[in-house]
């Protein structure tokens, strides 16, 4: 794995920092509620993604090869949830300083297990960087550690971006436009899963 560490990190950065459901939801949450209230949202993503990474190491090639339909079911469930989130983001009229709540820890934690982007990226990374035949344990530990720190980095980055954009939210129109943009990006994510 030592020779593959740099490619693993680069792959993780590309997958973890690119726009996707987790990052969009975190950025929207930070924009609407601020950094502090978004911490549970980020922790849900980070811990859920880390657990998903561990599970994918053990189930890759076993469950998905035997039950190909499971991938389709996960894709559909994840898509439906993302469309629901897109609707909620677009049509919830959030005002700056309003006493409402961001997406909860449990929602983002459990979403990882039906998030098509997370599952596809995780399966790809495991198949590329974890050698099942040799050094399985060592590769698995390194893989999980790298993915954990990349998840922290991407979540904090997208949260800070949402917090930064919050400074420009001087009108309800700006906030509505931001919400519609985030909603549109989630819908684009869903479309990309099927293209």
Rosetta blueprint (number, residue, H / E / L):
1 X L
2 X H
3 X H
4 X H
5 X H
6 X H
7 X H
8 X H
9 X H
10 X H
11 X H
12 X H
13 X H
14 X H
15 X H
16 X H
17 X H
18 X L
19 X L
20 X L
21 X H
22 X H
23 X H
24 X H
25 X H
26 X H
27 X H
28 X H
29 X H
30 X H
31 X H
32 X H
33 X H
34 X L
35 X H
36 X H
37 X H
38 X H
39 X H
40 X H
41 X H
42 X H
43 X H
44 X H
45 X H
46 X H
47 X H
48 X H
49 X H
50 X H
51 X H
52 X H
53 X H
54 X H
55 X H
56 X H
57 X H
58 X H
59 X H
60 X L
61 X L
62 X L
63 X H
64 X H
65 X H
66 X H
67 X L
68 X H
69 X H
70 X H
71 X H
72 X H
73 X H
74 X H
75 X H
76 X H
77 X H
78 X H
79 X H
80 X H
81 X H
82 X H
83 X H
84 X H
85 X H
86 X H
87 X H
88 X H
89 X H
90 X H
91 X H
92 X L
93 X L
94 X L
95 X L
96 X L
97 X L
98 X L
99 X L
100 X L
101 X L
102 X L
103 X L
104 X L
105 X H
106 X H
107 X H
108 X H
109 X H
110 X H
111 X H
112 X L
113 X L
114 X L
115 X L
116 X H
117 X H
118 X H
119 X H
120 X H
121 X H
122 X H
123 X H
124 X H
125 X H
126 X H
127 X H
128 X H
129 X H
130 X L
131 X L
132 X L
133 X L
134 X L
135 X L
136 X H
137 X H
138 X H
139 X H
140 X H
141 X H
142 X H
143 X H
144 X H
145 X H
146 X H
147 X H
148 X H
149 X H
150 X H
151 X H
152 X H
153 X H
154 X H
155 X H
156 X H
157 X H
158 X H
159 X H
160 X H
161 X H
162 X H
163 X H
164 X H
165 X H
166 X H
167 X L
168 X L
169 X L
170 X L
171 X L
172 X H
173 X H
174 X H
175 X H
176 X H
177 X H
178 X H
179 X H
180 X H
181 X H
182 X H
183 X H
184 X H
185 X H
186 X H
187 X H
188 X H
189 X H
190 X H
191 X H
192 X H
193 X H
194 X H
195 X L
